[in-house]
Amino acid sequence: MIAPVILRTVNAHKNRVLLYAQAALPQSQFDAFKKLFLDEFGRVG
């Protein structure tokens, strides 16, 4: 099944995206971005 492969791939990159966002955004904007990002892509990873 391809769904688990896709989920593993997305989850593996979510932390890196959040780290880039944290480095680039002021804390209040990062907090909002993180909430929206995790709501959209899920909390696992």
VEXSE-798473 format. One record per residue: residue number from 1; z, x, y of N, C-alpha, C, O in turn. Coordinates in nm, 3 decimals, decimal comma, m for minus. Atoms other than C-alpha are relative to their C-alpha. Layout:
<sites>
<NUM <Z X Y> <Z X Y> <Z X Y> <Z X Y>>
...
</sites>
This chain:
<sites>
<1 <0,000 0,084 m0,118> <0,000 0,000 0,000> <0,000 0,089 0,125> <0,069 0,191 0,129>>
<2 <0,014 m0,085 m0,119> <m0,089 0,136 0,342> <0,109 m0,024 0,104> <0,137 0,065 0,184>>
<3 <m0,102 0,031 m0,101> <0,184 m0,036 0,549> <0,114 0,102 0,002> <0,150 0,148 0,110>>
<4 <m0,108 m0,100 m0,005> <0,465 0,203 0,442> <m0,045 0,134 0,056> <0,033 0,203 0,123>>
<5 <0,053 m0,127 m0,053> <0,244 0,502 0,524> <m0,010 m0,007 0,152> <0,027 0,088 0,221>>
<6 <0,012 0,019 m0,145> <0,173 0,366 0,872> <0,138 0,000 0,065> <0,158 0,065 0,168>>
<7 <m0,135 0,005 m0,056> <0,540 0,290 0,934> <0,066 0,137 0,001> <0,131 0,173 0,099>>
<8 <m0,057 m0,136 0,004> <0,647 0,639 0,826> <m0,061 0,087 0,110> <0,010 0,164 0,176>>
<9 <0,068 m0,081 m0,102> <0,388 0,794 1,058> <0,048 m0,037 0,140> <0,078 0,052 0,220>>
<10 <m0,048 0,045 m0,132> <0,492 0,584 1,359> <0,145 0,044 0,020> <0,179 0,096 0,126>>
<11 <m0,141 m0,037 m0,014> <0,862 0,644 1,293> <0,019 0,149 0,022> <0,110 0,190 0,095>>
<12 <m0,011 m0,144 m0,015> <0,808 1,018 1,270> <m0,028 0,046 0,144> <0,018 0,153 0,184>>
<13 <0,039 m0,040 m0,136> <0,668 1,026 1,626> <0,079 m0,070 0,110> <0,069 m0,030 0,226>>
<14 <m0,073 0,074 m0,104> <0,896 0,781 1,807> <0,101 0,088 0,071> <0,112 0,081 0,193>>
<15 <m0,100 m0,086 m0,063> <1,169 1,038 1,870> <m0,065 0,095 0,100> <m0,011 0,117 0,208>>
<16 <0,069 m0,093 m0,091> <0,920 1,281 2,026> <m0,044 m0,073 0,127> <m0,030 m0,020 0,237>>
<17 <0,042 0,078 m0,118> <0,781 1,010 2,257> <0,121 m0,026 0,090> <0,111 m0,014 0,212>>
<18 <m0,120 0,025 m0,080> <1,135 0,924 2,367> <0,050 0,126 0,069> <0,098 0,120 0,182>>
<19 <m0,040 m0,126 m0,064> <1,214 1,290 2,434> <m0,088 0,034 0,120> <m0,038 0,078 0,224>>
<20 <0,090 m0,022 m0,114> <0,906 1,326 2,654> <0,034 m0,093 0,115> <0,038 m0,052 0,231>>
<21 <m0,034 0,098 m0,105> <0,997 1,010 2,842> <0,131 0,038 0,068> <0,143 0,027 0,190>>
<22 <m0,129 m0,038 m0,058> <1,354 1,129 2,890> <m0,014 0,120 0,094> <0,053 0,126 0,196>>
<23 <0,023 m0,117 m0,085> <1,230 1,458 3,034> <m0,073 m0,035 0,128> <m0,057 0,032 0,230>>
<24 <0,087 0,031 m0,113> <0,989 1,287 3,271> <0,054 m0,108 0,094> <0,011 m0,116 0,209>>
<25 <m0,044 0,116 m0,079> <1,179 0,981 3,396> <0,144 0,016 0,048> <0,226 0,080 m0,019>>
<26 <m0,142 0,008 m0,039> <1,496 0,930 3,599> <0,075 m0,084 m0,104> <0,015 m0,166 m0,174>>
<27 <m0,078 0,063 0,107> <1,780 0,804 3,377> <m0,015 m0,153 m0,004> <m0,031 m0,210 m0,112>>
<28 <0,009 0,147 0,000> <1,759 0,438 3,487> <m0,137 m0,046 m0,051> <m0,145 m0,146 m0,123>>
<29 <0,133 0,037 0,049> <1,384 0,426 3,422> <m0,013 0,032 m0,148> <m0,076 m0,043 m0,223>>
<30 <0,003 m0,034 0,142> <1,427 0,604 3,089> <0,072 m0,105 m0,084> <0,024 m0,144 m0,190>>
<31 <m0,075 0,103 0,074> <1,689 0,350 2,979> <m0,086 m0,125 m0,019> <m0,088 m0,183 m0,128>>
<32 <0,086 0,118 0,011> <1,447 0,065 3,054> <m0,117 0,027 m0,093> <m0,151 m0,057 m0,177>>
<33 <0,112 m0,035 0,087> <1,155 0,245 2,887> <0,044 0,002 m0,146> <m0,026 m0,051 m0,232>>
<34 <m0,049 m0,011 0,137> <1,363 0,320 2,577> <0,023 m0,138 m0,061> <m0,013 m0,162 m0,176>>
<35 <m0,024 0,135 0,050> <1,469 m0,044 2,543> <m0,132 m0,069 m0,034> <m0,147 m0,126 m0,142>>
<36 <0,130 0,063 0,024> <1,111 m0,170 2,576> <m0,073 0,065 m0,117> <m0,130 m0,004 m0,201>>
<37 <0,067 m0,074 0,107> <0,974 0,100 2,347> <0,056 m0,035 m0,137> <m0,019 m0,064 m0,230>>
<38 <m0,062 0,031 0,128> <1,225 0,035 2,071> <m0,014 m0,147 m0,037> <m0,025 m0,180 m0,156>>
<39 <0,027 0,141 0,029> <1,183 m0,343 2,103> <m0,140 m0,018 m0,057> <m0,163 m0,098 m0,147>>
<40 <0,140 0,012 0,041> <0,809 m0,296 2,059> <m0,027 0,066 m0,136> <m0,097 0,010 m0,220>>
<41 <0,034 m0,078 0,118> <0,804 m0,032 1,783> <0,109 0,003 m0,107> <0,090 0,062 m0,213>>
<42 <m0,107 0,005 0,099> <1,133 m0,095 1,605> <0,103 0,109 0,022> <0,076 0,209 0,088>>
<43 <m0,112 m0,089 m0,023> <1,464 0,083 1,595> <0,012 0,112 m0,102> <0,092 0,203 m0,082>>
<44 <m0,008 m0,102 0,105> <1,410 0,292 1,282> <m0,087 0,119 0,037> <m0,201 0,102 0,081>>
<45 <0,083 m0,117 m0,025> <1,294 0,649 1,324> <0,052 0,093 0,104> <m0,010 0,195 0,133>>
</sites>
